[in-house]
Amino acid sequence: MARKRKSSKTNYSSANELDLVKGGRDFFDLLIELIDGAEETIHIQIYIFDADETGNLVAEALKRAAARKVKVWLLVDGYASQSLPTPFIQDLVEAGISFNRFEPFFKRRNFYFGRRMHHKIVVVDSLHGLVGGINISNRYNDSDGNPAWLDWAAHVTGECAFALEQVCVETWNLELDDRTRRLPKQRPHPDYKSNKPCKIGVIRNDWVMRKNQISRTYLQLFKAAQSEIIIMSSYFLPGRLFRRGLSRAVRRGVKVRLILAGKSDIALAKYAERYMYRWLLRHHIRIFEYQPTVLHGKVATMDGTRTTIGSYNVNNISAYSSIELNLDVDDEIFSANVQSRFEKIIKSDCREFTNEDYTKRTSLIAKFFQYLAYWMVRILYYLSTFYFKQKE
């Protein structure tokens, strides 16, 4: 008998201020500033933490915080961050940082089965939070002659940061057999008074825990949109419900635009994604491929009034297997800013892929390989999510 799904009601708070932060130097400058300003606690939960220049930059800041007696908890994904050197981890622990890995059910160096902790969260002093798709690695930072992959984060100050901290505590405790290391629920931060109130909900996908709030929010955006939807997605392979929601929005007269990767770090995924182009173009959904670097952002905005931003990719791994976290932002100022930034990116950094392009640039051989890639990726998604979908 299938288990009943837990309530997926989203709790919103309004005593918040929110800023959109572009990945690269802007993000990491802010991250180091927040860590160096921490007085009591720091939670970082991240999918990829590399021991490169960027990773060492963040590690040194965390060690400085620990030396000031700030309590620091660092949780990394056990698959994506498995290459972290043991001496690097020992150095963090010896500095006073609490370190742990989120382990999937089964993993090898090139394969895993079960949940990934795919979210990217930073919470400082229960007051400041960063949520987005940005990992701690050189690929997400700017260096001389090498611009960062395109990605985004939301910087929230206020009540929402405390809600994010509760997620961090819950996720940390899931991975501990030793009850003495488990964290108690934190006390709320004193009432925060915002000069620019912003309504934000913390939404999650975790099929094992019966949470599907992010998937539901996307479907709500498709249904509620009146004029326009813009989606930026790095690995865009929507399932049947998403495709139905998008096509129905178009039939209502909603303009749908996608900002997708022109260059991808996973060639197979991009081939599979391009197999979807025929369906998208047939349903009058415009496709814009980002050209300067790899696109890694995961953001959707509707009518310049509502936005979701975080770690969630529009595909079945995010829907059924990974632990994902987004912010659902019901705010015109923030959403208008997101839309404005995306309009500039579409105009200056993207190339539209049209029906004419599909006809001229997609040979029979290319179509064949795209078809193969699509079904290979579908099978991989199916194998990695089969157990959880059976519980549905």
VMD Tcl script that draws the C-alpha trace (Angstrom):
set ca {
  {0.00 0.00 0.00}
  {1.39 3.40 -0.94}
  {2.16 5.76 1.87}
  {0.15 8.90 2.20}
  {1.93 11.99 1.03}
  {2.79 14.47 3.73}
  {1.16 17.86 3.57}
  {2.94 20.03 1.04}
  {1.50 23.32 2.21}
  {4.02 26.14 1.92}
  {4.54 28.44 4.88}
  {5.36 31.99 3.85}
  {6.95 34.82 5.79}
  {6.96 38.51 4.92}
  {9.51 40.10 7.26}
  {12.31 39.65 4.74}
  {14.54 41.56 2.38}
  {15.71 39.81 -0.77}
  {18.37 40.44 -3.39}
  {19.27 38.59 -6.58}
  {22.97 37.67 -6.71}
  {24.75 36.58 -9.88}
  {27.19 33.71 -9.60}
  {30.89 34.29 -9.84}
  {32.81 36.96 -8.01}
  {29.65 38.73 -6.79}
  {28.42 35.58 -5.05}
  {31.72 34.54 -3.50}
  {32.55 38.07 -2.30}
  {29.18 38.12 -0.53}
  {29.67 34.61 0.87}
  {33.05 35.48 2.37}
  {31.62 38.74 3.75}
  {28.80 36.86 5.48}
  {31.15 34.23 6.90}
  {33.60 36.87 8.17}
  {30.72 38.76 9.78}
  {29.24 35.71 11.53}
  {28.94 35.96 15.30}
  {27.25 32.75 16.41}
  {26.43 30.10 13.78}
  {27.09 29.10 10.17}
  {25.34 26.30 8.29}
  {26.56 25.33 4.83}
  {24.94 22.46 2.93}
  {26.32 22.03 -0.56}
  {26.30 19.50 -3.38}
  {29.84 20.09 -4.67}
  {32.69 21.33 -2.49}
  {36.02 21.14 -4.33}
  {39.46 21.55 -2.78}
  {40.53 24.05 -5.44}
  {41.28 27.77 -5.13}
  {37.63 28.66 -4.52}
  {37.16 25.81 -2.07}
  {40.26 26.83 -0.15}
  {39.08 30.45 -0.09}
  {35.81 29.40 1.56}
  {37.54 26.88 3.85}
  {39.92 29.54 5.17}
  {37.01 31.86 5.91}
  {35.22 29.04 7.78}
  {38.36 28.34 9.82}
  {38.62 32.02 10.71}
  {35.02 31.90 11.91}
  {35.66 28.77 13.98}
  {38.68 30.52 15.57}
  {36.25 33.27 16.70}
  {34.19 30.51 18.43}
  {31.48 30.63 15.77}
  {29.78 27.23 15.51}
  {30.17 25.94 11.95}
  {28.38 22.96 10.39}
  {29.38 21.84 6.89}
  {27.41 19.09 5.12}
  {28.42 18.01 1.61}
  {26.90 15.45 -0.74}
  {28.62 12.08 -0.40}
  {28.63 11.41 -4.14}
  {29.39 14.78 -5.72}
  {31.99 15.75 -3.09}
  {33.59 12.32 -2.66}
  {36.88 13.57 -4.10}
  {37.51 15.93 -1.17}
  {40.97 14.93 0.14}
  {41.11 13.44 3.63}
  {43.78 15.94 4.78}
  {41.54 18.81 3.63}
  {38.66 17.48 5.73}
  {40.90 16.77 8.73}
  {42.16 20.34 8.59}
  {38.58 21.62 8.79}
  {37.72 19.32 11.69}
  {40.88 20.22 13.61}
  {39.94 23.90 13.21}
  {36.68 23.19 15.04}
  {34.30 22.79 12.09}
  {31.66 20.07 12.28}
  {31.84 18.15 9.00}
  {29.67 15.37 7.59}
  {28.64 13.77 4.29}
  {25.13 13.10 3.03}
  {25.39 9.55 1.76}
  {23.25 8.03 -1.02}
  {22.03 4.46 -0.66}
  {24.74 3.20 -3.01}
  {27.62 4.90 -4.78}
  {30.74 4.35 -6.76}
  {33.02 6.96 -8.22}
  {30.97 7.23 -11.43}
  {27.55 6.09 -10.26}
  {25.12 6.54 -7.42}
  {21.70 5.21 -6.54}
  {19.24 7.03 -4.32}
  {18.96 10.56 -3.09}
  {21.48 13.28 -3.74}
  {21.58 16.26 -1.43}
  {21.45 18.65 -4.35}
  {20.41 21.82 -2.56}
  {22.82 24.69 -1.92}
  {22.13 26.58 1.32}
  {24.13 28.97 3.50}
  {22.67 30.36 6.74}
  {24.53 32.78 9.01}
  {23.37 33.72 12.53}
  {19.79 32.62 11.76}
  {19.42 35.93 9.93}
  {21.15 35.76 6.53}
  {20.59 33.06 3.93}
  {21.86 32.22 0.46}
  {19.89 29.84 -1.77}
  {20.58 28.99 -5.39}
  {22.36 26.62 -7.74}
  {25.95 27.68 -7.03}
  {28.45 25.09 -5.79}
  {31.80 25.81 -4.15}
  {34.20 25.21 -7.01}
  {36.28 27.20 -9.49}
  {33.70 26.54 -12.21}
  {31.25 28.79 -10.37}
  {33.74 31.57 -9.68}
  {35.38 34.14 -11.92}
  {39.12 33.86 -12.51}
  {41.50 35.62 -14.86}
  {40.25 34.95 -18.36}
  {37.72 32.35 -17.18}
  {34.25 33.69 -16.40}
  {32.06 31.66 -14.08}
  {29.25 29.44 -15.28}
  {26.03 31.44 -15.37}
  {24.15 30.84 -12.13}
  {22.14 32.71 -9.51}
  {21.41 32.87 -5.82}
  {18.92 34.71 -3.65}
  {20.27 36.54 -0.59}
  {17.57 36.75 2.06}
  {17.72 38.63 5.33}
  {14.95 38.05 7.85}
  {12.46 35.41 8.93}
  {13.03 33.18 5.92}
  {16.65 32.63 7.01}
  {15.41 31.00 10.20}
  {13.21 28.64 8.16}
  {16.27 27.75 6.08}
  {18.21 27.03 9.26}
  {15.52 24.58 10.35}
  {15.96 22.73 7.05}
  {19.71 22.59 7.67}
  {19.21 21.19 11.17}
  {16.75 18.57 9.92}
  {19.02 17.47 7.05}
  {22.11 17.37 9.27}
  {20.35 15.18 11.84}
  {19.20 12.74 9.13}
  {22.80 11.72 8.52}
  {23.91 11.14 12.12}
  {23.80 7.78 13.84}
  {25.44 9.35 16.89}
  {22.58 11.12 18.67}
  {25.04 13.16 20.73}
  {26.05 15.07 17.58}
  {22.49 15.85 16.53}
  {21.40 19.46 16.65}
  {18.38 20.67 18.59}
  {15.85 22.89 16.88}
  {17.10 26.43 16.92}
  {15.31 29.31 18.60}
  {13.77 31.93 16.30}
  {15.77 35.07 15.72}
  {14.31 38.15 17.43}
  {11.60 39.78 15.34}
  {13.09 41.22 12.19}
  {11.66 44.48 10.92}
  {11.94 44.83 7.17}
  {11.96 48.14 5.32}
  {11.02 46.31 2.10}
  {8.81 43.36 3.11}
  {9.06 40.40 0.74}
  {6.79 37.35 0.85}
  {8.91 34.19 0.60}
  {8.23 30.49 1.09}
  {10.85 27.77 1.51}
  {9.81 24.90 -0.78}
  {11.36 21.47 -1.12}
  {11.35 18.30 -3.19}
  {12.29 15.07 -1.45}
  {10.29 12.08 -2.64}
  {11.45 9.84 0.20}
  {10.00 12.37 2.66}
  {6.93 12.82 0.43}
  {7.64 16.45 -0.42}
  {6.90 17.78 -3.91}
  {6.46 21.49 -3.24}
  {8.79 22.73 -5.98}
  {7.19 20.59 -8.68}
  {3.79 21.79 -7.54}
  {4.91 25.43 -7.55}
  {6.10 25.16 -11.17}
  {2.75 23.70 -12.18}
  {0.98 26.51 -10.33}
  {3.06 29.09 -12.19}
  {2.11 27.52 -15.52}
  {-1.57 27.53 -14.55}
  {-1.69 31.04 -13.08}
  {0.37 32.87 -15.72}
  {-1.57 35.48 -17.67}
  {1.02 36.99 -19.98}
  {4.51 35.53 -19.75}
  {6.69 32.77 -18.35}
  {10.50 32.78 -18.53}
  {12.39 29.66 -17.42}
  {16.15 29.41 -17.13}
  {17.16 25.77 -16.81}
  {20.46 23.99 -17.22}
  {19.19 20.44 -17.84}
  {15.69 20.87 -19.25}
  {13.81 17.60 -19.75}
  {10.24 18.22 -18.57}
  {7.99 15.30 -17.82}
  {4.44 14.79 -19.03}
  {2.76 17.04 -16.43}
  {5.15 19.92 -17.08}
  {4.72 19.64 -20.84}
  {0.96 19.65 -20.44}
  {1.11 22.72 -18.18}
  {3.31 24.62 -20.62}
  {1.21 23.76 -23.67}
  {-1.98 24.80 -21.88}
  {-0.39 28.11 -20.91}
  {0.54 28.77 -24.55}
  {-3.01 27.97 -25.67}
  {-4.27 30.63 -23.22}
  {-2.05 33.17 -24.97}
  {0.84 33.12 -22.49}
  {4.24 33.82 -24.02}
  {6.73 31.14 -22.90}
  {10.47 31.63 -23.32}
  {13.23 29.25 -22.29}
  {16.84 30.21 -21.61}
  {18.80 27.00 -22.06}
  {22.44 26.03 -22.32}
  {24.23 26.58 -25.61}
  {27.29 24.95 -24.03}
  {26.73 22.16 -21.54}
  {29.02 20.36 -19.14}
  {27.09 17.13 -19.86}
  {27.01 16.50 -23.61}
  {24.59 13.57 -23.36}
  {22.07 15.71 -21.47}
  {22.31 18.46 -24.08}
  {21.73 16.01 -26.94}
  {18.68 14.70 -25.08}
  {17.46 18.24 -24.44}
  {17.72 19.12 -28.13}
  {15.53 16.14 -28.93}
  {12.81 18.06 -27.02}
  {13.22 21.11 -29.26}
  {10.89 19.76 -31.92}
  {8.07 19.44 -29.36}
  {8.81 22.86 -27.87}
  {8.85 24.64 -31.23}
  {5.70 22.86 -32.36}
  {3.97 24.25 -29.26}
  {5.22 27.79 -29.98}
  {7.66 27.89 -27.05}
  {10.66 30.06 -27.86}
  {14.14 28.72 -27.15}
  {17.17 30.91 -26.42}
  {20.57 29.24 -26.04}
  {23.05 31.04 -23.79}
  {26.41 31.44 -25.53}
  {29.24 32.91 -23.38}
  {29.74 30.08 -20.85}
  {28.03 27.01 -19.45}
  {24.55 27.84 -18.15}
  {23.81 26.34 -14.72}
  {20.97 28.56 -13.41}
  {17.61 27.23 -12.21}
  {15.05 30.05 -12.09}
  {11.52 30.61 -13.34}
  {9.50 33.83 -13.26}
  {5.88 34.59 -14.15}
  {4.26 37.86 -15.21}
  {6.94 39.85 -13.37}
  {5.18 39.05 -10.08}
  {6.29 35.61 -8.87}
  {9.61 33.74 -9.04}
  {11.07 30.42 -7.94}
  {14.84 30.13 -7.55}
  {17.08 27.43 -6.16}
  {18.60 24.06 -7.01}
  {15.69 22.41 -8.85}
  {16.27 21.31 -12.44}
  {13.28 20.67 -14.69}
  {13.75 16.91 -15.01}
  {12.82 13.70 -13.22}
  {15.94 13.46 -11.06}
  {15.01 16.73 -9.34}
  {11.37 15.70 -9.24}
  {11.79 12.17 -7.90}
  {15.28 11.52 -6.56}
  {17.27 14.52 -5.33}
  {16.74 16.63 -2.26}
  {16.06 20.07 -3.71}
  {15.30 23.45 -2.19}
  {13.93 26.62 -3.79}
  {12.53 29.90 -2.60}
  {9.02 30.71 -3.82}
  {9.00 34.51 -4.05}
  {5.69 36.35 -4.31}
  {7.05 39.84 -4.82}
  {6.76 42.23 -7.77}
  {9.99 44.14 -7.12}
  {12.17 41.04 -6.98}
  {10.38 39.32 -9.87}
  {10.55 42.42 -12.05}
  {14.30 42.54 -11.39}
  {14.67 38.88 -12.39}
  {12.67 39.47 -15.57}
  {14.71 42.55 -16.44}
  {18.00 40.67 -15.98}
  {16.74 37.82 -18.12}
  {15.57 40.19 -20.86}
  {19.09 41.63 -21.06}
  {20.63 38.15 -21.19}
  {18.27 37.09 -23.97}
  {19.10 40.22 -25.95}
  {22.87 40.29 -25.51}
  {24.05 36.75 -24.71}
  {21.64 34.31 -26.34}
  {20.96 32.94 -29.78}
  {17.37 32.01 -30.56}
  {16.86 28.51 -31.90}
  {13.98 28.65 -34.39}
  {12.06 26.24 -36.58}
  {14.30 27.30 -39.46}
  {17.37 26.45 -37.37}
  {15.94 23.07 -36.54}
  {15.37 22.32 -40.23}
  {18.78 23.58 -41.40}
  {21.02 22.56 -38.49}
  {19.56 19.23 -37.44}
  {20.58 16.52 -39.86}
  {19.14 13.02 -39.88}
  {22.27 11.78 -38.11}
  {21.93 14.48 -35.46}
  {18.27 13.61 -34.96}
  {19.19 9.97 -34.55}
  {21.84 10.71 -31.90}
  {19.48 13.10 -30.12}
  {16.85 10.37 -30.09}
  {19.34 7.88 -28.64}
  {20.55 10.39 -26.05}
  {16.98 11.19 -25.04}
  {16.13 7.58 -24.37}
  {19.44 6.85 -22.68}
  {18.86 9.75 -20.31}
  {15.24 8.69 -19.78}
  {16.42 5.17 -18.87}
  {19.05 6.56 -16.48}
  {16.42 8.78 -14.87}
  {14.07 5.83 -14.66}
  {16.64 3.56 -12.99}
  {17.67 6.21 -10.46}
  {14.08 7.13 -9.56}
  {12.23 3.81 -10.02}
  {12.12 2.90 -6.34}
  {10.69 6.24 -5.30}
  {8.11 6.36 -8.11}
  {6.88 2.92 -7.06}
  {6.14 4.40 -3.63}
  {3.98 7.03 -5.24}
}
mol new
graphics top color blue
foreach p $ca { graphics top sphere $p radius 0.5 }
foreach p [lrange $ca 0 end-1] q [lrange $ca 1 end] { graphics top cylinder $p $q radius 0.2 }
display resetview
